């Protein structure tokens, strides 16, 4: 019976676990609770582009939107300052602002969802216009992590030795999406660079540092990729 129980426990450890957390709440353990004291959830795409989720949509509105589809979608403009919003964050990550500064003059704005998001898209555009911004970028990011234990976890009952033996592999992936909004018209264009991923092996003593190193590396790669997409698409 003891051998059977050991096998069951070992199998459970090796199966691993999955988690998803926001880039705006990306501290270690963020998948099981809020690690950012200022985190209040995420903006929805509809909050940014102005499509009220509970408002009935008429066929006439769809036809009008299609008729206006011939208008050019917004392109990032190097000559215009860019207001940058990170969903869920008081200010965008500095790594993102640094990446965007390679092609644009940027300024940050809060992405913390307000208590009332009714007509928030118009209010966001008004705030941008009042600051002299004709284009704004809002982006979201999801960190997906998959953890699996190794056979060494079965001998980690030795307190000191077990703490320094690599016993867990974590594969992490970061997916970004962004909306570029023309402040004057409200028209928008979506961007979604290819996901980036990384795999790391850690010990109980290095688990948190290893996790946060992965987060930092993936953010740097993903932010550079999104900035590259915008810079390539930019017009004077």
Helices and strands as residue ranges (DSSP letters): H 2-15, E 17-22, G 23-25, G 30-32, H 45-49, H 59-67, G 68-70, E 82-86, H 94-100, E 106-109, H 120-130, E 135-149, G 151-155, H 159-164, E 168-182, E 188-191, E 196-202, H 207-233
